[in-house]
Amino acid sequence: MLKIQGGNALRGSVQVSGAKNAALPIMAACLAVPGKTVLHNLPELRDIASMSDLLGQLGMSVTRTGTGQLILEPTRSRESVADYDLVRKMRASVCVLGPLLASRGEAFVSLPGGCNIGHRPIDLHLKGLAALGAEIEIRNGYVIAQATKLTGTRIFLGGAMGSTVTGTCNILSAAALATGRTIIESAACEPEVVDLGNFLIACGAKIEGLGTPCITIDGVEQLQPVEYEIIPDRIEAATWLIATAATRGDVTIENVIPEHLSAFLDKLTQLGVLCQINSNSIRVSGVTEIQAGDIVALAYPGIPTDIQAQLTAMLCLAKGMSVVTDRVFPERFMYASELVRMGAKIRREANSVIIQGVNRLNGASVMASDLRASAALVIAGLAAEGETTIRRIYHLDRGYEKLADKLTALGADVQRLQDRQSPPTGSSIPGPHWQQAGIGEPK
């Protein structure tokens, strides 16, 4: 658990780590790259370790050789089963579907887990892979996909909640090795998708239109191993900006790409948080009063759903009434009741929360429900009066590298103690083969 003595303004500078949401699909794509690939700027996170374990099960050698560096290389093994015990830990595990199918002609992947933030189906992933020529069925909780050959085609990836980020990643990786041209319409435009595309291009893929809703991929016969550096984590950068504003601090956030945060930075200005923006750093200082405002979380280039919880925590201390709406994951407000325990005035209505700002929050014992909810509770604890204890902080380890150490360096009074709540466990599948996984013989 994390014990925070609130009331200290954050001051100093902090280095943003590599983006986990870019690193995970890029690591998965290495399944389709023969030879030794070296990735740089990899954060040391639970999710990175989980993906490393999963790739190891699938016949990859994954070695961390230094700070932020991984070497990935396929071995002779051709395993294609991604079992429940590993995939349940994070949704991004589903990104192995496309690379496995493209490079090995088959994939047996457990339906994914991850944060408890609402229903997140993978039907668009399967629709896209089927359009490329895969035969797909779901049996005993597994996606079973097989294809003797993938053929380029036109694929529409729009859904009820907008474009699918991991679905776009899966189709990108599969189409890179398909025969002919694939056109993805309503593709996700997030920087993490662009980073995967740029990695594939560095490996020899032919891709145009990254960062737009229409991506064109001309398949190649084989990809080549490369050295590649992961982009900085825009969600971590935003979290530091919000935490600085909430504590009325003065912090320079380094190793950031401001263009990835344009909508968010514009909203911060509207809320009375002025930022000094440089080419690769952003400074927040001189915040005296946070203004209320309305926020809508949208797909990129809008304000990310991954920072709506943090913004909500900050707006609890704003002057006036605010409304925060999430149109990406409408159920992503489980943390609100925990903020109420700290004195916040929040009311939930459908896919929104209505917040009446208060003069102060008070420390309390709270429980984290997911990764970004954890960050919101940390921000609230930093700004609150008194002591806040946050349990189930293993969520934080999935997305924030050495958070307690970074906070301490900025002057926060933070202690990391043994948490009585441990990560959820699941049943282990005794072997990697489809017979042992219990999914039955593929047709």
N, C-alpha and C positions, 0 to 999 in steps of 0.2 A: 504494500500500500504506500501511498504518498501522503506525507504530512506536511502541510503548508501553513506557516505563520504569515498571515496576510498583512498588507499595508506597506510593503517595500516597493518603491518605484523601480522598475527595471532600468538599468543604465549600463552602457558599454557598447560592445559590438558582438555579433553572433554570426557564425558561418552556417549557411544553409547546406544541408546534405543533398545527395543525389535523389532524384525523384523515384520513389518506389513504384509508382504507377506507370512509369516508363521502363524501369529496370525489369519488372516481372514479365511483361510480354516479350521484351528483347531476350531475356534469358530463355524463355520458352522457344523463341524462334531459332535459337542455337541448335535445337534438335534437328533442324533441316540444313545445318551448315556443317559440311565435312571439314575435319581439321581443327586446329586450335584457335579459338576465339578468345581475345582478351578484352574484358570490359573494365572501364575505369569509372570512378566516382560512384561506386556501389555503396549504399549505406549499410551499416550493420544493424539489421532489423530482423524481427521474428519472421516476417513474411519472406524476406530474402533467404533466410535459413530454410524455411519450409519449401520454397521453390527449389532450392539446392537439393534438398532431400528427395523431392519428387523427381527431379531430373536424374538424380543418381539411380532411383528405382527404374527409370526409363533408359538406362544404359549410357549415361553421361558421366564423365569425370569432371567434378566441379571442385576447384581448389582456390581458396583465398590466399593470395601470395603477399599481400601487403595491405596497407590502409586503403580501403576503397577499391581494391582490384580483385577480379575473379578471372580464372582461366577455365574455359569450358571446352570439352573435347569429347565427341562421341567415342564410345568403346565398341568392341565387337558385338556386344549385346544388342538385340533388336526388340527388346521388350516394348509392348504397346499398351500395357494396362496401367492406368493411373488410379490407384485404389482409394477407397473412401477414407481410410485412416489419414491420408495426406491431403487429399483434395478438400475434405471438410473444413480444413483450417482457414482457407481463404478462397474467395471467389475467383481471383485471378488465375487459379490453377487451371481453369477451363481453357486458358490460352494455349495449352499444349495440344488441343484438338486439331487445329489447322496444321501446325508443323508436323505432327505425327502422321496425319493423313497424307500430306504432300510428300513426305520423305519415306514413309514405310508402308503406305497403302492401307493402313488400318489404325484405328484408335479405339480403346476401350476406357472411357473416362467417367468416373463417378460424377454424379450431379454435384455441383459445387456448394461450399458453405461460405463462411465469412461473417461479416458484421450483421447483427440483427437489426436491419433498418428497413425491412419491408420486403415484399415479394419482388424477386428479380429473375424472371424466367430467361432461358437461353434459347427460346424458340427462333429468334432472328439469326443466331449463330447457325443453328441446324438448317434453317431455310436457305441460308447462303451456301453452306457446304453441300447441301443437296442439289442446289442449282449448278454447282461445279461438277456434279456427277457422282457424289457419294451416295451410297445406300445407308440409310440411318434408321435405327430403331432404339427405343428406350426399354431396357429390360432390367428388372431387379435393382433399380436405382442407378443404372449405368447407361451412358450414351455409347452405343456401338456403331461405329462408322467405318465403312470399307469402300475402297475405290481402286480399281486397277489403273485408272487414268483420270486425272482431273482436266476438265476442258473449260477454257475461259468463256464467260457469258456476262450478261447484264444482270446485276443484282441490286434490289432495292432494300435498304436496311432501316428504313424509318419505322418507328413503332409508336404506340400510344403515348409513351413518355419521351419521344424524340429518338435521336440516333443512339445506337449502342456502341459504347467505346470498346469493350472487350470483344464484341462481335465484329467490329471493324478490324481489330487486330487479328482475330482468327482468320478472317477472309483475306486480309493482306498477306499473311504468311503462307496461306494455302495457294493463293492465286499467283504468288511469285514463282512457283514451280509448275503451274498449270500450263497446258498447251493452249497457245493463242492468247487473245486479249480478254481481260475482265474489266468491266466498268462497274464500280460501286457507286450507286446513287444514294443520297441521304447518308453519306458516310459521316462518322464523327470527326470533328475538326480539332479536338483537344491537342495541346502540345505533346502529350504523351503518345498519341497516335502518330503524330508527325515524327517524333523521335524514333519510333519503331520503323516507320517508312524510311527515314534517313539511314538507319542501321542496315536495313535490307538493301538499299541502294548502294551503300558502301560495300556490301557483300556481292554486288553484281546484279541486283534486281533492277528492272526497268519500271519505274513508277513515276507518274505525273499527277499533279493536282493535290498533293498533300496540303492539309490545312483548309481545304475547300470541301463542300458537300459532294463533289464528284471526283473520284480517284480512278485513274486508268492504270492498269497493270498489264504489261506484256510479259508473259511467262518466259523464263529461261530454263535451260536444262539443269544447271547446277549453280549453287551459291559458293562463294569463297570466304574463308575465314579472314577476319580483320581485327584490328584494335579499334575500340570505339569508346567514347566518353558519354555517359548518361547526363542528361540535362539536370539543372537544379530543380528542387522540389518546390513548385509554386504554392502548394498547400501549406507546407511548413513555413515558407516565407510569409504568407498571409497570416498564419497563426501568430508568428512573432510580432507582426505589425499590430494585430488586434490586442495582444497581451500588453504591448508597450502603451498603447492608447488607454486601455482599461486601467492601468496602474499609474497613468500620467507620467510615464518615464521618458527616457531619451536613449534610444537604441538605434544603431546602424546595422541593418540586415545586409550581409555580404553574400556574394555568390548567388545572385538572383537575376532573372531576366524580366525586367519590368513590363515588357510587352505582353508577357503571359498573364499579367494581372491588371490589364487596362480597365475593365469594367469595375473590378473590385476597388482599385485605387480611385476611380472617379466617385464611387459611392462613399469611400472614406472621406473625401473632400466635402461631400454634401453633409456628412455627419459631423463635420467640424474637426476632422483629423487631417492635418496638413502634413504632406510628405515631401521630403527633398529627394528627388529621383535622379540618380546618376546612371551610367551605362550598365553597371553590374551591382549596384547597391541602392538601398532606400533607407532614409533616416526619418524616424518619427520623433518629434520633440515638441515641447510647448503646448501640449494638450491641457486645456483648463476645464473645458466642459464639452461633453459629448451631446450632440443634438439627436433627437428622435428622428426616425425616418422609416420608410417602407422598403423592404428588400424582397426580391424574388430570385430564388435560385433556379438557374436555367442551364442548359447545355452550353458549352463554349461557343462564342466568346462571352457569354453571360457570367454572372457571379456563380462560382461553383457550388454545387450541393455540399461538397466536402468542407466548406467553411461557413455554412449557415448556422451551425450550432455555436461556433466561436463568436460569430457576429451577434447571435442572440444573447450570449453571456455578456458581451460588452453593452448591448442596448438595454440590459437590465439596469444600468447606471446612467442611462441617457435622460435628458430633460424632456419629458412629454411621453406621448404614446407612439409605439412603433408596431408595425405588422411585418412578420417574416413569413414568407410563403415558399414552399418547396414544390416545384413542378416536375422535378426529376424523381425524387423518392418521397412521396407525400406522407409516408408514415414515419419519417425520420425525426421524431420529436420526443422520443422516450426519455431524453435527458431533462425535459422541462420540469417534471415533478421534483427532480433533485435540486434544480435551481430554486424552486419554491421553498424547499427546506432551508435554503440560505437567505430567505427573505425577499426573493424576487416575486413580482406580481405578474404572472403569466396565465393566460387562458388559451386553451387549445380550441380551435374551430376548424374542422375538416383538415385541409392540408396547410394550415397556417397556425401561427401563434400570435396572440395580441399581448403586447408587453407595455405595462405602465411603469415607467422608470422610477426608481427609488433612490434616495440619497446615499444609501450604503447597503451592502450585503453583509451578512454575518456568517462566520465560520460554522461549519456543521459536518457531521459524518454523512458522506454521500457514496453512491455506488455508480460506477461507470457501466453503461450498457453497450457501447461500441467505441470504435477508435476515435471518431471526431467528437462524440459526446464526452469522452475522457478529456480531450483538449479543452472543451468548453468549461468543464468543471475545474480544470487547472487554472484557467483564466479567471474564473469567478473566485477561486480560492486565493489567488494572488492579490486580487482587488478587495477582498473582504476584510472585515475587522475580525481579529481572532484566529483561531486554529481551524483548519479544514482538513479532514481526513478522507482521502479518496481510495476506495477499495476496487478491486478487479482492474488494476492498472496494467495488467498484462496486455490489454488492448493497446495502450500507449506504445508498447514495445514493437507492435506491428508497424507503426508508421512514423515514430519520432526517435531519431538516433540520439542516445545519451541525453535525453531531455532534462533529467534532474541535474546533471553536470552543467549543461548549458545555462539552466536557470540560476544555479548557484553562482556561476561566473558573472551573471548579470546582477547579482546582489539579492536574489530571492532567498528567503529562509525556507529551504526545502529539505526534507529527509525522506529517503527511501527505506522503508522497513519491510519485514517479511509480511507478505499478504496471506491471510488465512484462506482467501479465495484463490484457487489455482485455475489454470486454463481448463476448459472442458475437455473431457477425454471421450474417445469413441472406440468402438470395437475394431480390433486390428484384423486385417485380412492376412491369413497365414502365408501366402505366396503370391508372386507376381503374375502367374498365368491365369488365363480366363477360367480354367477348370477350378483353380483354387479360389478365385474371386467369387465364384458362385453365380456367375452371370449366364451360364449355359453355353453350349457350343454355338459360335456364330454361324449364321446361315450362309 
